[in-house]
Amino acid sequence: MNSPYVAVNREYPEGWAIRVLRIVAAGDEVVSEVEVPHEGVGVFRAASFWTVRDGRIVRGREYWTGCGADPRPEWRVPFVEPM
C-alpha cells in the first residue's frame, strides 16, 4: 500500500524537479533543505521535517517559500548575503 505522501507526489503536474541542498538526520528525525525549480512557475525552497520509522516516512511538516518572495528589510542588508 502506498502512503498518501507517495500518492501526492506521484500526481504532481509535470515540470517540477527537486535539488537536494542538505539532509541532516538524528535517530528517526530527518531534516531536508531542497530547491524546487519549475520553468513556468519559478524557484522555491523548502525545509522539511520528517519522522522515519522502519524505513518509512510516518510524519512530515514542510515550510515553503519562493526565492526572492520575502525581500530582506533594508536594515538587515549589512548583515546578510542573498542566497
Backbone bond lengths (Angstrom), bond angles and torsions (degrees), N, CA, C in turn:
res aa  C-N    CA-C-N  psi(-1)  N-CA   C-N-CA  omega(-1)  CA-C   N-CA-C  phi
1 M - - - 1.458 - - 1.529 108.90 -
2 N 1.318 116.69 128.05 1.462 121.06 177.22 1.515 110.46 -79.77
3 S 1.298 114.67 147.09 1.458 119.92 178.49 1.524 110.04 -77.77
4 P 1.326 118.26 158.74 1.467 120.65 174.00 1.525 111.91 -57.81
5 Y 1.338 117.44 -33.47 1.465 121.10 178.28 1.527 110.43 -60.62
6 V 1.316 116.60 -48.09 1.464 120.89 179.21 1.522 109.75 -63.14
7 A 1.320 117.77 -42.83 1.466 121.52 -178.67 1.521 111.81 -62.17
8 V 1.320 117.70 -43.53 1.470 121.21 179.21 1.518 110.44 -61.16
9 N 1.317 116.98 -46.20 1.459 120.37 -179.07 1.521 112.27 -68.58
10 R 1.309 118.40 -32.21 1.461 121.82 177.60 1.525 110.88 -67.02
11 E 1.325 118.24 -32.02 1.464 122.94 -175.63 1.522 114.14 -90.12
12 Y 1.321 118.94 -3.01 1.468 120.97 -179.78 1.526 110.17 -56.81
13 P 1.341 117.30 143.43 1.470 119.54 175.08 1.533 110.26 -61.09
14 E 1.328 116.50 156.50 1.466 121.11 -178.26 1.521 112.04 -69.16
15 G 1.313 114.16 161.86 1.454 120.43 175.05 1.516 114.71 106.95
16 W 1.322 117.53 -10.04 1.458 120.83 -178.89 1.521 110.69 -90.51
17 A 1.310 115.85 148.92 1.458 122.32 173.54 1.525 107.12 -137.08
18 I 1.316 116.17 162.99 1.464 120.60 177.76 1.518 108.35 -131.17
19 R 1.320 115.33 130.01 1.467 121.83 175.09 1.522 107.19 -116.01
20 V 1.315 116.58 114.32 1.460 121.31 -179.41 1.526 108.40 -75.61
21 L 1.321 115.88 123.84 1.463 121.92 178.81 1.524 111.60 -95.16
22 R 1.357 115.77 -36.67 1.462 118.72 -177.33 1.520 109.52 -165.06
23 I 1.332 115.38 144.67 1.460 122.50 172.58 1.519 107.64 -133.52
24 V 1.335 116.01 131.85 1.455 122.41 177.39 1.525 106.77 -127.44
25 A 1.326 116.47 130.81 1.465 119.73 -178.03 1.516 110.53 -133.11
26 A 1.333 115.08 143.81 1.462 122.43 173.47 1.527 106.89 -147.04
27 G 1.321 115.88 114.23 1.457 119.16 -177.77 1.513 110.45 63.61
28 D 1.323 116.63 -127.93 1.472 119.79 -179.81 1.527 112.72 -96.92
29 E 1.330 117.55 9.76 1.466 121.97 178.19 1.526 109.73 -103.97
30 V 1.329 116.37 132.16 1.463 122.54 -178.26 1.525 108.51 -132.71
31 V 1.331 116.70 136.52 1.460 122.07 175.36 1.526 107.27 -119.80
32 S 1.334 115.54 132.99 1.465 119.03 176.51 1.522 109.42 -125.44
33 E 1.330 114.23 144.90 1.465 122.11 172.96 1.523 105.62 -119.22
34 V 1.335 116.64 123.32 1.462 120.21 -176.93 1.519 110.79 -132.75
35 E 1.330 114.54 156.63 1.465 122.19 171.68 1.520 106.37 -110.92
36 V 1.338 116.28 134.32 1.457 121.29 -174.56 1.529 108.91 -126.25
37 P 1.340 116.65 91.86 1.465 119.52 -179.74 1.530 112.57 -88.15
38 H 1.316 115.22 148.02 1.469 122.49 172.68 1.518 106.43 -142.96
39 E 1.320 116.34 124.57 1.464 120.91 -174.56 1.525 112.42 -55.18
40 G 1.300 118.51 -39.20 1.456 120.95 -176.05 1.516 115.36 -90.18
41 V 1.331 117.62 -15.94 1.468 120.75 -172.77 1.520 112.50 -112.82
42 G 1.327 117.82 -34.31 1.461 121.15 -179.05 1.505 111.77 127.66
43 V 1.331 115.67 -169.03 1.459 122.26 -178.39 1.525 108.97 -112.64
44 F 1.307 115.78 131.77 1.457 122.29 179.69 1.516 109.00 -120.80
45 R 1.318 116.04 157.78 1.460 122.77 171.62 1.519 107.51 -122.67
46 A 1.327 115.90 145.48 1.464 120.81 178.55 1.521 109.60 -136.54
47 A 1.324 115.23 137.04 1.457 122.71 169.27 1.521 105.73 -109.94
48 S 1.326 116.32 124.46 1.464 121.15 -174.25 1.514 110.10 -124.21
49 F 1.317 115.72 139.46 1.458 123.43 -179.30 1.519 107.44 -118.33
50 W 1.338 116.33 117.33 1.454 122.23 -173.09 1.523 110.82 -118.87
51 T 1.329 115.86 147.24 1.454 122.05 167.52 1.519 106.10 -113.48
52 V 1.334 116.14 126.62 1.464 122.04 -176.12 1.522 108.35 -120.92
53 R 1.332 115.30 128.08 1.469 120.74 176.01 1.510 109.14 -132.11
54 D 1.307 116.02 132.90 1.469 121.82 -179.89 1.522 111.50 53.25
55 G 1.348 117.27 37.55 1.455 121.28 177.06 1.520 114.83 77.27
56 R 1.328 118.00 9.83 1.470 122.12 -179.90 1.519 111.00 -123.13
57 I 1.323 115.35 142.26 1.460 120.31 174.08 1.526 107.37 -73.61
58 V 1.329 116.64 121.64 1.465 120.25 179.78 1.524 112.61 -109.48
59 R 1.343 116.52 -14.27 1.460 120.22 178.29 1.518 107.91 -157.67
60 G 1.309 116.23 146.54 1.454 119.81 177.00 1.519 111.83 -155.21
61 R 1.314 114.94 148.31 1.467 121.88 174.90 1.514 106.54 -139.59
62 E 1.347 116.64 133.26 1.463 120.99 -177.76 1.520 110.60 -126.45
63 Y 1.331 114.36 147.07 1.456 122.21 175.16 1.525 107.17 -124.54
64 W 1.339 116.94 123.10 1.461 123.08 -174.58 1.517 110.59 -116.38
65 T 1.325 115.58 148.69 1.463 121.93 170.56 1.522 108.22 -149.94
66 G 1.289 115.98 154.24 1.456 120.88 173.77 1.518 109.34 -88.17
67 C 1.336 116.91 139.38 1.468 119.52 178.67 1.524 109.26 -60.42
68 G 1.315 115.70 125.19 1.454 120.99 -178.56 1.516 114.28 81.25
69 A 1.334 117.06 2.08 1.461 120.28 -178.10 1.518 112.72 -69.89
70 D 1.300 115.93 -29.62 1.463 121.35 -179.17 1.525 108.59 -119.35
71 P 1.333 116.98 85.24 1.471 118.53 -177.48 1.525 111.18 -60.50
72 R 1.329 114.55 144.82 1.462 118.80 -179.38 1.527 109.69 -70.17
73 P 1.305 117.00 143.69 1.464 119.99 175.50 1.530 110.06 -66.62
74 E 1.311 116.46 149.03 1.469 121.34 -178.06 1.529 112.82 -56.81
75 W 1.328 117.82 -36.81 1.458 119.62 -178.59 1.527 112.10 -63.18
76 R 1.351 117.82 -22.40 1.457 121.63 -176.58 1.538 112.86 -89.82
77 V 1.335 118.65 -11.09 1.462 123.04 -175.11 1.529 113.62 -50.39
78 P 1.344 120.23 -44.85 1.461 118.92 -177.78 1.536 114.66 -68.44
79 F 1.334 117.17 -12.26 1.465 120.46 -172.02 1.521 114.69 -105.86
80 V 1.338 118.68 -12.01 1.476 120.62 -174.13 1.518 111.23 -135.16
81 E 1.328 115.63 160.25 1.451 122.19 175.12 1.533 108.37 -117.54
82 P 1.338 118.12 142.60 1.462 118.76 176.59 1.518 111.42 -63.20
83 M 1.320 116.97 149.37 1.470 121.91 178.67 1.510 109.42 -91.33
